[in-house]
């Protein structure tokens, strides 16, 4: 009672003195002290804050300073005292509120909050969902940065020591694909939010990249088309189920897209207002986009268009553009030259172009334009909105931008035909272009009559509904046994142990073990032991596992009956989901 009474007395004395304090410093000190009392009392309802010596020393020191100052100034305070008056300029207040509510900042913030909320769905799920093999490889690079307490950006490594990816032995586990900017950003994300796992941090980083893409789509469309189209396009990117799922996957593609769209925006700003900072921002973002994935070149083509529209045939400006392109490509060329020294870390990639000769065949058109764009991305009904966006006439200085951007993205589908047909995540790159035309289509329909507005609403609802119907299964963990087996290995095996986790060359299983090793048997078990394998784990019991079972004993049996194991392998676990052997004694 005495303690809280003391606090209450000091707060009341301070509050009563405020009306007579004319010195700004003393007024701020007194008001701040009253606020500190209230804040600490609230905090004290959760923890014993006043018992903390660091808090107590500071608090009572400030209390003494405040109360002593009020005591010394008591006569002047009494003389100058005026009752406190609370004056709220309601009209000005509501004017500011109204201005804020109708601003783009407010509504775009709502779109971003909605986009982030949707992309945080199952953010902490294991890397065992759709395209888990590619996500596992990317996440493994980040995890190794964290394990080694060092972002070794020139020597990124992952878990796979096999020759599956490159056709060459890769005993160092080098991963020489994209420049690991995304992985470095994920490490910083985990430093900022240490409660995130490596996987959650990777998904949060991709979500942040999606937010940046939404912002740049909005800015470009607002500048080039209209404010309303900008909102519809940003909403389409934020809400399309395909965009939601792949906008939070542990892949470098969302980051590449964000960097490229940012480069386009700042290039547009530079061509309209030639300021060095816009040029530098655009150039840096273009360099980052190309380093993350060279496919970004197809997203950067609007820069050439903006240059032509604003500078016409000014040859000096085209020299600057030439320098821009050269500098943007130089780091990519340097990275490619660097990684060429490590062919064992470069996965085979020539097949991405037209490895199976599918380009322009019936299956090519079906898979990309009917199945991926029509079904998976736009949920069938979005094709109507896309169609109206295509036939709508655009006006203004940059009226050809949407079509040239779309043509560039379609050219990407043509060039990397096999890669796009085999992997649906390759279409992440074309989403900004599609959402711009969806936004154009929605705007066109709602500008006609009530029937067309109703059609636009129905198309949007069905597009999102059917899109979710087709995308929802991508979140599923279809093989939870690999997660259980990997967790068990992680508890049993030493940190530096090498693990064999056969999964037909898919690294998703190996990733769950949190160890380097092999996702496939590359020879006999004895040959694998000679390469350094320490543990063997599988979710299936076949001939090899039966032979190993017959020649194994448990650690408990060895401890109880023998000083040294007599059989070749040690059986650490055998359940209905997995079996784990220690194969190197």
C-alpha positions as CSV (number, residue, x, y, z in Angstrom):
1,X,0.0,0.0,0.0
2,X,2.9,2.4,0.9
3,X,4.7,1.6,-2.4
4,X,1.7,2.2,-4.7
5,X,0.6,5.1,-2.5
6,X,4.0,6.8,-3.1
7,X,3.8,6.3,-6.8
8,X,0.2,7.7,-6.8
9,X,1.2,10.7,-4.7
10,X,4.1,11.6,-7.0
11,X,1.9,11.3,-10.1
12,X,-0.9,13.5,-8.5
13,X,1.6,16.1,-7.4
14,X,3.2,16.2,-10.8
15,X,-0.2,16.5,-12.6
16,X,-1.4,19.3,-10.3
17,X,1.9,21.2,-10.9
18,X,1.6,21.1,-14.7
19,X,-0.7,24.1,-14.8
20,X,1.9,26.4,-13.2
21,X,5.0,25.2,-14.9
22,X,6.2,27.7,-17.6
23,X,9.7,26.2,-18.1
24,X,9.5,23.9,-21.1
25,X,12.2,21.5,-19.8
26,X,10.6,21.1,-16.4
27,X,7.2,20.7,-18.0
28,X,8.5,17.9,-20.3
29,X,10.3,16.2,-17.4
30,X,7.2,16.2,-15.2
31,X,4.8,15.0,-18.0
32,X,7.3,12.3,-19.0
33,X,7.7,11.2,-15.4
34,X,3.9,10.8,-15.0
35,X,3.8,8.8,-18.2
36,X,6.7,6.6,-17.0
37,X,4.8,5.8,-13.8
38,X,1.7,4.8,-15.8
39,X,3.8,2.7,-18.3
40,X,5.8,0.9,-15.6
41,X,2.6,0.1,-13.6
42,X,1.2,-1.5,-16.7
43,X,4.4,-3.4,-17.2
44,X,4.4,-4.4,-13.6
45,X,1.1,-6.3,-14.2
46,X,3.2,-8.8,-16.2
47,X,6.7,-8.8,-14.6
48,X,8.3,-7.5,-11.4
49,X,9.7,-4.5,-13.2
50,X,10.4,-2.4,-10.1
51,X,12.6,-5.1,-8.7
52,X,15.0,-4.9,-11.6
53,X,18.0,-2.9,-10.3
54,X,18.7,-1.2,-13.7
55,X,15.1,0.1,-13.8
56,X,15.0,1.0,-10.1
57,X,18.1,3.1,-10.2
58,X,17.0,5.1,-13.2
59,X,13.4,5.4,-12.0
60,X,14.1,6.6,-8.5
61,X,16.8,8.9,-9.8
62,X,14.4,10.6,-12.2
63,X,11.7,10.6,-9.4
64,X,14.1,12.5,-7.1
65,X,15.1,14.9,-9.8
66,X,11.5,15.7,-10.8
67,X,10.1,15.9,-7.2
68,X,13.1,18.0,-6.1
69,X,12.7,20.4,-9.0
70,X,9.0,20.8,-8.3
71,X,9.7,21.5,-4.6
72,X,12.3,24.1,-5.4
73,X,10.0,25.8,-7.9
74,X,6.9,25.5,-5.7
75,X,6.4,29.2,-5.1
76,X,6.7,30.1,-8.8
77,X,4.4,27.3,-9.8
78,X,1.8,28.4,-7.3
79,X,2.0,32.0,-8.5
80,X,1.8,31.1,-12.3
81,X,-0.8,28.4,-11.8
82,X,-3.6,28.3,-14.4
83,X,-6.2,25.4,-14.7
84,X,-5.2,22.9,-17.4
85,X,-7.4,23.1,-20.5
86,X,-7.9,20.4,-23.0
87,X,-8.4,21.9,-26.5
88,X,-9.0,19.5,-29.4
89,X,-9.2,21.1,-32.9
90,X,-11.9,18.6,-34.0
91,X,-12.4,20.2,-37.4
92,X,-8.7,20.1,-38.3
93,X,-8.5,16.6,-36.8
94,X,-11.3,15.2,-38.9
95,X,-9.9,17.0,-42.0
96,X,-6.6,15.2,-41.6
97,X,-8.3,11.9,-41.0
98,X,-10.4,12.3,-44.1
99,X,-7.3,13.3,-46.1
100,X,-5.5,10.3,-44.8
101,X,-8.4,7.8,-45.5
102,X,-8.7,8.9,-49.1
103,X,-5.0,8.8,-49.8
104,X,-3.2,6.2,-51.8
105,X,-1.0,5.4,-48.8
106,X,-3.9,4.3,-46.7
107,X,-5.6,2.1,-49.3
108,X,-2.4,0.6,-50.6
109,X,-1.4,-0.2,-47.0
110,X,-4.6,-2.1,-46.7
111,X,-3.8,-4.1,-49.9
112,X,-0.3,-4.8,-48.5
113,X,-1.6,-5.9,-45.1
114,X,-4.0,-8.3,-46.9
115,X,-1.3,-9.6,-49.1
116,X,1.1,-10.2,-46.2
117,X,-1.6,-11.9,-44.1
118,X,-2.5,-14.3,-47.0
119,X,1.2,-15.1,-47.6
120,X,1.8,-15.9,-44.0
121,X,-0.5,-18.9,-44.3
122,X,1.5,-22.0,-43.2
123,X,4.6,-19.9,-43.1
124,X,6.2,-22.3,-40.6
125,X,5.3,-25.5,-42.4
126,X,8.2,-27.9,-43.3
127,X,9.9,-27.7,-46.7
128,X,8.0,-30.7,-48.0
129,X,5.2,-29.0,-50.0
130,X,5.0,-28.5,-53.8
131,X,8.4,-28.1,-55.5
132,X,10.1,-28.8,-52.1
133,X,13.2,-30.1,-53.9
134,X,13.9,-26.6,-55.4
135,X,12.9,-24.9,-52.1
136,X,15.1,-27.3,-50.1
137,X,18.2,-26.5,-52.3
138,X,17.6,-22.7,-51.9
139,X,17.0,-23.0,-48.1
140,X,20.0,-25.2,-47.6
141,X,22.3,-22.4,-48.9
142,X,20.8,-20.0,-46.3
143,X,21.0,-22.6,-43.5
144,X,24.7,-23.2,-44.3
145,X,25.3,-19.5,-44.1
146,X,23.8,-19.5,-40.6
147,X,25.5,-22.7,-39.5
148,X,28.9,-21.4,-40.5
149,X,28.2,-17.9,-39.0
150,X,29.4,-16.5,-42.3
151,X,27.8,-15.4,-45.5
152,X,30.3,-16.8,-47.9
153,X,28.7,-15.3,-51.0
154,X,31.3,-16.6,-53.4
155,X,31.2,-20.2,-52.2
156,X,27.5,-21.0,-51.5
157,X,26.9,-24.6,-50.5
158,X,23.9,-26.8,-50.0
159,X,23.4,-30.3,-48.7
160,X,23.6,-32.4,-51.9
161,X,27.0,-34.1,-52.4
162,X,25.9,-36.3,-55.3
163,X,26.4,-35.9,-59.0
164,X,22.6,-35.8,-59.8
165,X,22.4,-32.1,-60.5
166,X,25.6,-31.5,-62.5
167,X,26.6,-35.0,-63.5
168,X,29.9,-34.5,-61.6
169,X,30.9,-35.5,-58.1
170,X,30.3,-32.5,-55.8
171,X,31.8,-33.5,-52.5
172,X,32.1,-29.9,-51.4
173,X,28.3,-29.4,-51.9
174,X,28.9,-26.2,-54.0
175,X,25.7,-24.5,-55.3
176,X,26.7,-22.3,-58.2
177,X,23.4,-21.2,-59.6
178,X,22.0,-17.7,-58.8
179,X,24.1,-15.2,-56.9
180,X,22.9,-15.7,-53.3
181,X,21.5,-12.3,-52.6
182,X,18.2,-13.8,-51.6
183,X,19.9,-16.1,-49.2
184,X,21.9,-13.3,-47.7
185,X,18.7,-11.3,-47.3
186,X,17.1,-14.2,-45.5
187,X,19.9,-14.4,-43.0
188,X,19.3,-10.7,-42.2
189,X,15.6,-11.4,-41.9
190,X,16.4,-14.1,-39.3
191,X,18.7,-11.7,-37.4
192,X,15.9,-9.1,-37.3
193,X,13.3,-11.8,-36.3
194,X,15.3,-14.5,-34.4
195,X,12.1,-16.3,-33.5
196,X,11.8,-17.3,-37.2
197,X,13.1,-20.6,-38.3
198,X,15.3,-20.6,-41.4
199,X,12.3,-21.7,-43.5
200,X,10.0,-19.1,-42.0
201,X,12.6,-16.4,-42.6
202,X,12.9,-17.5,-46.2
203,X,9.2,-17.3,-46.7
204,X,9.0,-13.9,-45.0
205,X,11.8,-12.6,-47.3
206,X,9.8,-13.7,-50.3
207,X,6.7,-12.1,-48.9
208,X,8.6,-8.9,-48.5
209,X,9.6,-9.1,-52.1
210,X,6.0,-9.7,-53.1
211,X,5.0,-6.5,-51.2
212,X,7.6,-4.5,-53.1
213,X,6.3,-6.0,-56.4
214,X,2.8,-4.9,-55.5
215,X,4.0,-1.3,-54.7
216,X,5.9,-1.0,-58.0
217,X,3.0,-2.4,-60.0
218,X,0.8,0.2,-58.4
219,X,3.2,3.0,-59.0
220,X,3.8,2.1,-62.6
221,X,0.1,1.6,-63.4
222,X,-0.9,4.8,-61.6
223,X,1.6,6.8,-63.6
224,X,1.0,5.1,-67.0
225,X,-2.7,4.1,-66.9
226,X,-4.9,5.3,-64.1
227,X,-5.3,5.3,-60.3
228,X,-8.2,2.8,-60.5
229,X,-6.4,0.4,-62.8
230,X,-3.4,0.6,-60.4
231,X,-5.5,-0.6,-57.5
232,X,-7.1,-3.4,-59.6
233,X,-3.7,-4.6,-60.8
234,X,-2.2,-4.4,-57.3
235,X,-5.2,-6.3,-55.9
236,X,-4.9,-8.9,-58.6
237,X,-1.3,-9.5,-57.7
238,X,-2.0,-9.6,-54.0
239,X,-5.0,-11.9,-54.2
240,X,-4.4,-14.4,-57.0
241,X,-3.9,-17.8,-55.2
242,X,-1.0,-18.7,-57.5
243,X,0.7,-15.4,-56.7
244,X,0.0,-16.0,-53.0
245,X,1.5,-19.4,-52.9
246,X,4.6,-18.7,-55.0
247,X,4.9,-15.2,-53.5
248,X,6.0,-16.9,-50.2
249,X,8.0,-19.9,-51.4
250,X,11.7,-20.2,-50.6
251,X,12.7,-19.4,-54.1
252,X,14.7,-16.5,-55.6
253,X,12.1,-15.7,-58.2
254,X,9.9,-13.3,-56.1
255,X,12.9,-11.3,-55.2
256,X,14.0,-11.2,-58.9
257,X,10.6,-9.9,-59.9
258,X,10.6,-7.2,-57.2
259,X,14.0,-6.0,-58.2
260,X,13.1,-5.9,-61.9
261,X,9.8,-4.0,-61.3
262,X,11.7,-1.5,-59.1
263,X,14.3,-1.0,-61.8
264,X,11.5,-0.3,-64.3
265,X,9.9,2.3,-62.0
266,X,13.0,4.2,-61.3
267,X,14.0,4.1,-65.0
268,X,10.7,5.7,-65.8
269,X,11.3,8.3,-63.1
270,X,14.8,9.0,-64.6
271,X,13.5,9.4,-68.2
272,X,11.0,11.9,-67.0
273,X,13.2,13.7,-64.5
274,X,16.8,13.0,-65.3
275,X,18.2,12.9,-61.7
276,X,21.2,10.8,-60.8
277,X,19.6,9.1,-57.9
278,X,16.8,7.6,-60.1
279,X,19.4,6.3,-62.5
280,X,21.5,4.8,-59.7
281,X,18.5,3.2,-58.0
282,X,17.3,1.7,-61.3
283,X,20.8,0.4,-62.2
284,X,21.4,-1.1,-58.8
285,X,18.0,-2.9,-58.8
286,X,18.6,-4.1,-62.4
287,X,22.0,-5.5,-61.3
288,X,20.4,-7.3,-58.4
289,X,17.6,-8.7,-60.5
290,X,20.0,-10.1,-63.1
291,X,22.3,-11.5,-60.5
292,X,19.4,-13.3,-58.8
293,X,18.2,-14.7,-62.1
294,X,19.2,-13.8,-65.7
295,X,15.6,-14.4,-66.7
296,X,15.0,-10.8,-65.3
297,X,16.1,-9.5,-68.7
298,X,12.6,-10.2,-70.0
299,X,11.1,-8.1,-67.2
300,X,13.5,-5.2,-67.8
301,X,12.6,-4.6,-71.5
302,X,10.2,-1.7,-70.5
303,X,13.3,0.4,-69.7
304,X,14.1,0.5,-73.5
305,X,10.6,1.6,-74.2
306,X,10.6,4.4,-71.6
307,X,14.0,5.6,-73.0
308,X,12.6,5.8,-76.5
309,X,9.4,7.5,-75.5
310,X,11.1,10.3,-73.5
311,X,14.4,10.7,-75.4
312,X,13.3,9.9,-78.9
313,X,16.5,9.8,-81.0
314,X,18.8,11.8,-78.6
315,X,22.0,9.9,-79.2
316,X,23.6,11.2,-76.0
317,X,20.9,9.6,-74.0
318,X,21.3,6.3,-75.9
319,X,25.0,6.3,-75.0
320,X,23.8,6.5,-71.4
321,X,21.4,3.6,-72.0
322,X,24.3,1.7,-73.5
323,X,26.4,2.3,-70.4
324,X,23.4,1.3,-68.3
325,X,23.0,-2.0,-70.0
326,X,26.8,-2.7,-69.9
327,X,27.1,-2.0,-66.2
328,X,23.9,-3.9,-65.4
329,X,25.2,-7.0,-67.2
330,X,28.8,-6.8,-66.0
331,X,28.3,-8.3,-62.5
332,X,26.3,-11.1,-64.1
333,X,29.0,-11.9,-66.5
334,X,31.6,-11.8,-63.7
335,X,29.5,-14.2,-61.7
336,X,29.1,-16.6,-64.6
337,X,32.8,-16.4,-65.2
338,X,33.5,-17.2,-61.6
339,X,31.2,-20.1,-61.3
340,X,32.5,-21.7,-64.5
341,X,35.6,-22.7,-62.4
342,X,33.3,-25.0,-60.4
343,X,31.4,-27.2,-63.0
344,X,30.5,-29.7,-60.3
345,X,28.3,-27.1,-58.6
346,X,26.4,-26.0,-61.8
347,X,23.3,-28.0,-62.5
348,X,22.6,-29.1,-66.1
349,X,20.6,-26.3,-67.6
350,X,20.7,-26.4,-71.4
351,X,17.5,-28.5,-71.4
352,X,15.6,-25.5,-70.1
353,X,15.5,-24.0,-73.7
354,X,14.0,-26.8,-75.7
355,X,15.5,-30.0,-74.3
356,X,12.6,-32.2,-75.3
357,X,11.7,-30.4,-78.5
358,X,8.3,-29.4,-77.1
359,X,8.4,-25.8,-78.3
360,X,5.3,-24.7,-80.4
361,X,3.9,-28.3,-80.3
362,X,0.4,-28.9,-79.1
363,X,1.5,-29.9,-75.6
364,X,3.5,-26.6,-75.4
365,X,0.4,-24.5,-76.0
366,X,-1.8,-26.6,-73.8
367,X,0.4,-26.7,-70.7
368,X,1.4,-23.0,-70.8
369,X,-1.6,-21.2,-72.1
370,X,-4.5,-23.5,-71.2
371,X,-3.3,-25.3,-68.0
372,X,-1.0,-22.8,-66.4
373,X,-2.3,-19.4,-67.4
374,X,-5.9,-20.4,-67.9
375,X,-6.4,-22.9,-65.1
376,X,-3.8,-22.5,-62.4
377,X,-3.1,-18.8,-62.5
378,X,-6.4,-17.3,-63.6
379,X,-8.8,-20.0,-62.5
380,X,-10.5,-20.1,-65.9
381,X,-12.8,-17.1,-65.2
382,X,-9.8,-14.7,-65.1
383,X,-9.4,-15.3,-68.8
384,X,-12.5,-13.2,-69.4
385,X,-11.0,-10.2,-67.5
386,X,-7.7,-10.8,-69.3
387,X,-9.5,-10.8,-72.7
388,X,-11.3,-7.5,-72.0
389,X,-7.9,-6.1,-70.8
390,X,-6.4,-7.1,-74.2
391,X,-9.1,-5.5,-76.3
392,X,-9.3,-2.3,-74.3
393,X,-7.7,0.6,-75.9
394,X,-5.1,2.3,-73.8
395,X,-4.3,6.0,-74.1
396,X,-1.6,8.3,-73.0
397,X,2.2,8.8,-73.5
398,X,3.0,5.2,-72.5
399,X,-0.1,3.5,-74.0
400,X,2.0,0.7,-75.6
401,X,3.7,-0.3,-72.3
402,X,1.2,-3.1,-71.2
403,X,1.4,-4.8,-74.6
404,X,5.1,-4.6,-75.0
405,X,5.5,-5.9,-71.4
406,X,3.2,-8.8,-72.2
407,X,5.0,-9.6,-75.4
408,X,8.3,-9.7,-73.6
409,X,6.9,-12.1,-71.0
410,X,5.5,-14.4,-73.7
411,X,8.9,-14.3,-75.4
412,X,10.3,-15.7,-72.2
413,X,7.9,-18.6,-72.4
414,X,9.0,-19.3,-76.0
415,X,12.7,-19.1,-75.2
416,X,12.7,-21.3,-72.1
417,X,10.0,-23.6,-73.4
418,X,10.9,-26.9,-71.7
419,X,11.7,-25.2,-68.4
420,X,8.3,-23.5,-68.4
421,X,6.4,-26.6,-69.3
422,X,8.1,-28.8,-66.7
423,X,8.0,-26.4,-63.8
424,X,5.0,-24.2,-63.0
425,X,7.0,-21.9,-60.7
426,X,8.8,-20.6,-63.8
427,X,5.6,-18.6,-64.6
428,X,6.2,-16.4,-61.5
429,X,7.9,-14.0,-63.9
430,X,4.8,-13.4,-66.1
431,X,2.4,-12.6,-63.2
432,X,3.0,-8.8,-63.1
433,X,2.1,-8.6,-66.8
434,X,-1.0,-10.7,-66.4
435,X,-2.3,-8.8,-63.4
436,X,-1.9,-5.5,-65.2
437,X,-4.2,-6.8,-68.0
438,X,-6.6,-8.2,-65.5
439,X,-6.7,-4.8,-63.9
440,X,-7.3,-3.2,-67.3
441,X,-10.1,-5.7,-67.9
442,X,-11.9,-5.1,-64.6
443,X,-11.7,-1.3,-65.1
444,X,-13.1,-1.6,-68.6
445,X,-16.1,-3.7,-67.5
446,X,-17.0,-1.5,-64.5
447,X,-17.0,1.6,-66.8
448,X,-19.7,0.2,-69.1
449,X,-23.1,-0.6,-67.4
450,X,-24.5,-2.6,-64.4
451,X,-24.5,-5.9,-66.4
452,X,-20.8,-5.6,-67.1
453,X,-20.1,-4.6,-63.5
454,X,-21.9,-7.7,-62.4
455,X,-19.9,-9.8,-64.9
456,X,-16.7,-8.3,-63.5
457,X,-17.7,-9.2,-60.0
458,X,-18.6,-12.7,-60.9
459,X,-15.4,-13.2,-62.8
460,X,-13.3,-11.9,-59.9
461,X,-15.1,-14.2,-57.4
462,X,-14.8,-17.3,-59.6
463,X,-11.2,-16.5,-60.6
464,X,-10.2,-16.4,-57.0
465,X,-12.4,-19.3,-56.0
466,X,-11.3,-21.7,-58.7
467,X,-7.7,-20.4,-58.4
468,X,-7.7,-21.4,-54.7
469,X,-9.3,-24.8,-55.6
470,X,-6.4,-25.6,-57.9
471,X,-3.6,-24.1,-55.7
472,X,-4.7,-25.3,-52.2
473,X,-3.2,-28.7,-52.7
474,X,0.3,-27.2,-53.3
475,X,0.5,-26.4,-49.6
476,X,0.0,-30.1,-48.6
477,X,2.8,-32.2,-47.0
478,X,2.2,-35.3,-49.1
479,X,5.0,-37.3,-47.5
480,X,5.1,-36.5,-43.7
481,X,7.3,-39.6,-43.2
482,X,10.3,-37.8,-44.6
483,X,9.9,-35.0,-42.1
484,X,9.6,-37.5,-39.2
485,X,12.6,-39.4,-40.4
486,X,14.7,-36.3,-40.9
487,X,13.9,-35.0,-37.5
488,X,14.9,-38.4,-36.0
489,X,18.2,-38.3,-37.8
490,X,18.8,-34.7,-36.6
491,X,18.5,-35.9,-33.0
492,X,20.7,-39.0,-33.5
493,X,23.5,-38.0,-35.9
494,X,26.5,-35.8,-35.0
495,X,26.4,-32.3,-36.6
496,X,29.1,-33.1,-39.2
497,X,27.8,-36.6,-40.1
498,X,27.1,-37.3,-43.7
499,X,23.7,-38.9,-44.4
500,X,22.3,-41.0,-47.2
501,X,18.6,-40.2,-47.6
502,X,17.4,-42.0,-50.9
503,X,14.5,-40.1,-52.5
504,X,15.1,-40.7,-56.2
505,X,17.6,-37.8,-56.3
506,X,15.1,-35.3,-54.7
507,X,16.9,-33.4,-51.9
508,X,13.7,-32.6,-49.9
509,X,14.3,-35.7,-47.8
510,X,18.0,-35.0,-47.2
511,X,17.1,-31.4,-46.2
512,X,15.0,-32.6,-43.3
513,X,18.0,-34.3,-41.7
514,X,19.8,-31.0,-41.4
515,X,22.9,-32.7,-42.7
516,X,24.9,-32.9,-45.9
517,X,24.9,-36.1,-47.9
518,X,23.3,-37.9,-50.8
519,X,19.7,-38.0,-52.0
520,X,20.4,-41.2,-54.0
521,X,22.5,-44.3,-53.8
522,X,25.5,-43.7,-56.1
523,X,27.0,-47.2,-55.8
524,X,27.0,-49.9,-53.2
525,X,26.7,-49.2,-49.5
526,X,30.4,-50.0,-49.1
527,X,31.3,-47.5,-51.8
528,X,29.2,-44.9,-50.1
529,X,31.0,-45.5,-46.8
530,X,34.3,-45.0,-48.6
531,X,33.0,-41.6,-49.8
532,X,32.4,-40.6,-46.2
533,X,28.7,-41.6,-45.5
534,X,28.0,-42.1,-41.8
535,X,24.3,-42.7,-41.6
536,X,21.6,-44.3,-43.8
537,X,17.9,-43.4,-43.5
538,X,15.0,-44.5,-45.6
539,X,11.2,-44.5,-45.4
540,X,10.9,-47.8,-47.4
541,X,12.0,-51.3,-46.5
542,X,13.3,-53.0,-49.6
543,X,16.1,-55.5,-50.3
544,X,19.0,-53.3,-49.2
545,X,17.3,-52.4,-46.0
546,X,16.5,-56.0,-45.2
547,X,20.1,-57.0,-45.8
548,X,21.3,-54.2,-43.5
549,X,18.8,-55.3,-40.9
550,X,20.2,-58.8,-40.9
551,X,23.6,-57.4,-40.3
552,X,22.9,-54.9,-37.6
553,X,22.4,-54.6,-33.9
554,X,21.0,-51.8,-31.7
555,X,23.0,-49.5,-29.4
556,X,21.2,-50.9,-26.4
557,X,22.1,-54.4,-27.2
558,X,25.8,-53.5,-27.7
559,X,25.8,-51.6,-24.4
560,X,24.2,-54.5,-22.5
561,X,26.1,-57.5,-24.0
562,X,29.2,-56.3,-25.9
563,X,32.0,-53.9,-25.6
564,X,32.3,-53.5,-29.4
565,X,29.7,-54.1,-32.1
566,X,30.1,-57.4,-33.8
567,X,27.9,-56.7,-36.8
568,X,28.4,-54.3,-39.6
569,X,25.7,-51.7,-38.9
570,X,24.1,-50.1,-35.8
571,X,20.3,-49.9,-36.0
572,X,19.3,-46.6,-34.3
573,X,15.6,-46.6,-35.2
574,X,13.0,-48.8,-36.9
575,X,9.4,-47.6,-37.0
576,X,6.5,-47.9,-39.3
577,X,7.6,-44.7,-41.0
578,X,11.4,-44.9,-41.3
579,X,14.6,-46.9,-40.5
580,X,17.9,-45.4,-39.5
581,X,21.3,-47.1,-39.6
582,X,24.7,-45.9,-38.5
583,X,27.0,-47.4,-41.2
584,X,30.4,-46.0,-40.2
585,X,31.7,-47.3,-36.9
